[in-house]
């Protein structure tokens, strides 16, 4: 089974690209969605995160906006949170991969925003980096609820720059030219990696 990593800085169109991959029939594990499940009512992340950050615990669930405000710009708090959450997300990802292999799936995608930052490129056969012009990135991001320029800059500060991500990528998808262009780029990647004899980075 081919395992592709999908990453990109905030506002680059990663979620749109993931949707295009699903449209093409490729199962996608979304790390951010996994975190949302951990924080939702009944999620296994509520108790440990709530103990570490009680201010973020509201009505039996973790308020992600409040939690973000507690850790952004606070490296020590962020490390504490990551030490709790990352192992849980990794377990969720392992379950996803096991189910896909058992089902005979040809290829899957792991959508991980901080893929390079956490060293997850070692777990995949190829890395797809989603990019867009910085002006487009900023415009998209500032349209998000609860976002402001200061928060945007703090988020960017903890991510590897887009230029470096593109240099480390096996494939780059530019979402700055519209949906149809992105769809064509996704199909080109899948055509290559699903071709007989293609060898990913783990096999080289």
Secondary structure, 3 states (H helix, E strand, C coil): CEEEEEECCCCCCHHHHHHHHHHCCCEEEEHHHHHHHHHCCCCCHHHHHHHHCHHHEECCEECHHHHHHHHCCCHHHHHHHHHHHHHHHHHHHHHHHHHHHHCCCCEEEEECCCCCCCCHHHHCCEEEEEECCHHHHHHHHHCCCCCCHHHHHHHHHCCCCHHHHHHHCCEEEECCCCHHHHHHHHHHHHHHHCCCCCCCHHHC
